Amino acid sequence: IVEWSTKKLSQSSPFVSVSNTLTLRISGSISLATSGTISSKITLTGLTGVTAEAYPMLSVTRQSGAKWVSVGLLFCGDSSTTTNRGEWNGSTTALVLPVCSSATLLAGKTYQITFAVTNPSTQQD
Protein backbone atom coordinates (compact mmCIF):
# COMPACT_ATOMS: atom_id res chain seq x y z
CA ILE A 1 0.00 0.00 0.00
CA VAL A 2 1.31 3.39 -0.99
CA GLU A 3 1.82 6.09 1.59
CA TRP A 4 1.52 9.54 0.02
CA SER A 5 4.13 12.00 1.28
CA THR A 6 2.53 14.63 -0.96
CA LYS A 7 -1.20 14.71 -1.65
CA LYS A 8 -2.75 18.04 -2.50
CA LEU A 9 -5.83 18.90 -4.54
CA SER A 10 -6.48 22.44 -5.75
CA GLN A 11 -9.07 24.04 -8.02
CA SER A 12 -9.22 26.88 -10.52
CA SER A 13 -12.75 28.04 -9.62
CA PRO A 14 -15.03 27.67 -6.57
CA PHE A 15 -18.11 29.03 -8.37
CA VAL A 16 -21.27 26.99 -9.06
CA SER A 17 -22.09 25.51 -12.47
CA VAL A 18 -18.76 26.44 -14.10
CA SER A 19 -15.88 24.48 -15.58
CA ASN A 20 -13.24 23.87 -12.94
CA THR A 21 -9.70 22.60 -13.47
CA LEU A 22 -8.63 20.33 -10.61
CA THR A 23 -4.94 19.77 -9.99
CA LEU A 24 -3.73 16.83 -7.95
CA ARG A 25 -0.12 16.66 -6.71
CA ILE A 26 1.08 13.32 -5.37
CA SER A 27 4.31 11.67 -4.36
CA GLY A 28 4.28 8.04 -3.23
CA SER A 29 6.46 5.91 -1.00
CA ILE A 30 6.68 3.09 -3.56
CA SER A 31 6.61 2.93 -7.35
CA LEU A 32 3.28 2.04 -8.99
CA ALA A 33 3.16 -0.11 -12.11
CA THR A 34 0.80 -2.52 -13.82
CA SER A 35 2.16 -5.99 -14.51
CA GLY A 36 0.31 -8.99 -15.89
CA THR A 37 -2.97 -9.44 -14.05
CA ILE A 38 -2.01 -7.04 -11.25
CA SER A 39 -3.18 -3.54 -12.05
CA SER A 40 -2.28 -0.39 -10.15
CA LYS A 41 -4.89 2.34 -9.78
CA ILE A 42 -5.17 5.61 -7.94
CA THR A 43 -8.71 6.52 -6.86
CA LEU A 44 -9.63 10.08 -6.00
CA THR A 45 -12.85 10.23 -3.96
CA GLY A 46 -14.87 12.95 -2.29
CA LEU A 47 -15.62 14.94 -5.46
CA THR A 48 -19.24 15.31 -4.40
CA GLY A 49 -21.57 17.04 -6.82
CA VAL A 50 -19.14 17.58 -9.68
CA THR A 51 -19.54 16.01 -13.12
CA ALA A 52 -16.92 15.02 -15.68
CA GLU A 53 -16.55 13.23 -18.99
CA ALA A 54 -16.62 9.43 -18.77
CA TYR A 55 -12.90 9.30 -19.65
CA PRO A 56 -11.50 12.73 -18.87
CA MET A 57 -8.28 13.77 -20.56
CA LEU A 58 -5.45 14.29 -18.09
CA SER A 59 -2.42 16.54 -18.22
CA VAL A 60 0.39 14.75 -16.38
CA THR A 61 3.72 16.30 -15.44
CA ARG A 62 6.52 15.37 -13.06
CA GLN A 63 8.67 17.72 -11.03
CA SER A 64 12.28 17.85 -12.15
CA GLY A 65 14.22 20.30 -10.02
CA ALA A 66 12.41 23.63 -10.21
CA LYS A 67 10.53 22.69 -13.42
CA TRP A 68 7.50 20.59 -14.30
CA VAL A 69 8.16 18.33 -17.29
CA SER A 70 5.65 16.45 -19.39
CA VAL A 71 5.71 12.69 -18.99
CA GLY A 72 4.64 10.02 -21.43
CA LEU A 73 1.57 7.87 -21.23
CA LEU A 74 0.89 6.91 -17.57
CA PHE A 75 -2.88 6.50 -17.22
CA CYS A 76 -4.99 4.44 -19.66
CA GLY A 77 -8.57 5.07 -18.56
CA ASP A 78 -10.22 4.11 -21.83
CA SER A 79 -7.49 1.74 -22.99
CA SER A 80 -6.05 4.75 -24.77
CA THR A 81 -2.59 4.33 -26.16
CA THR A 82 -2.06 7.96 -27.12
CA THR A 83 -3.42 10.23 -24.37
CA ASN A 84 -3.56 10.12 -20.58
CA ARG A 85 -7.14 9.47 -19.47
CA GLY A 86 -8.90 8.65 -16.23
CA GLU A 87 -12.19 6.85 -15.57
CA TRP A 88 -15.00 8.95 -14.07
CA ASN A 89 -17.55 7.13 -11.91
CA GLY A 90 -20.57 9.43 -11.74
CA SER A 91 -22.46 7.33 -9.19
CA THR A 92 -19.63 7.54 -6.64
CA THR A 93 -18.19 10.85 -7.94
CA ALA A 94 -14.72 9.34 -8.01
CA LEU A 95 -11.90 9.57 -10.53
CA VAL A 96 -9.94 6.37 -11.10
CA LEU A 97 -6.46 6.64 -12.61
CA PRO A 98 -5.47 3.20 -13.97
CA VAL A 99 -1.73 2.92 -14.55
CA CYS A 100 -0.90 1.81 -18.12
CA SER A 101 0.75 -1.58 -18.54
CA SER A 102 3.96 -0.02 -19.85
CA ALA A 103 4.16 2.79 -17.29
CA THR A 104 5.58 3.36 -13.82
CA LEU A 105 4.99 6.15 -11.34
CA LEU A 106 8.32 6.42 -9.60
CA ALA A 107 8.60 6.45 -5.81
CA GLY A 108 9.64 9.78 -4.31
CA LYS A 109 8.86 11.78 -7.47
CA THR A 110 6.12 14.41 -7.40
CA TYR A 111 3.49 14.14 -10.14
CA GLN A 112 0.91 16.75 -11.08
CA ILE A 113 -2.32 15.53 -12.66
CA THR A 114 -4.77 18.08 -14.04
CA PHE A 115 -8.31 17.39 -15.26
CA ALA A 116 -11.57 19.26 -15.90
CA VAL A 117 -14.89 18.92 -14.07
CA THR A 118 -18.06 20.97 -13.90
CA ASN A 119 -18.94 22.30 -10.47
CA PRO A 120 -22.34 21.49 -8.95
CA SER A 121 -25.27 23.86 -9.41
CA THR A 122 -25.48 24.59 -5.67
CA GLN A 123 -22.86 25.97 -3.35
CA GLN A 124 -21.00 23.52 -1.11
CA ASP A 125 -19.55 24.13 2.33
Stockholm file with secondary structure:
# STOCKHOLM 1.0

chainA/1-125         IVEWSTKKLSQSSPFVSVSNTLTLRISGSISLATSGTISSKITLTGLTGVTAEAYPMLSVTRQSGAKWVSVGLLFCGDSSTTTNRGEWNGSTTALVLPVCSSATLLAGKTYQITFAVTNPSTQQD
#=GR chainA/1-125 SS CCCEEEEEEEESCCSTTSEEEEEEEEEESSCEECBTTBCCEEEECCCTTCBCCSSCBCEEEEEETTEEEECCCCBBTTSCSSSCBCEEETTTTEEEEEBCTTCEECTTCCEEEEEEEECCSSCCC
#=GC SS_cons         CCCEEEEEEEESCCSTTSEEEEEEEEEESSCEECBTTBCCEEEECCCTTCBCCSSCBCEEEEEETTEEEECCCCBBTTSCSSSCBCEEETTTTEEEEEBCTTCEECTTCCEEEEEEEECCSSCCC
//
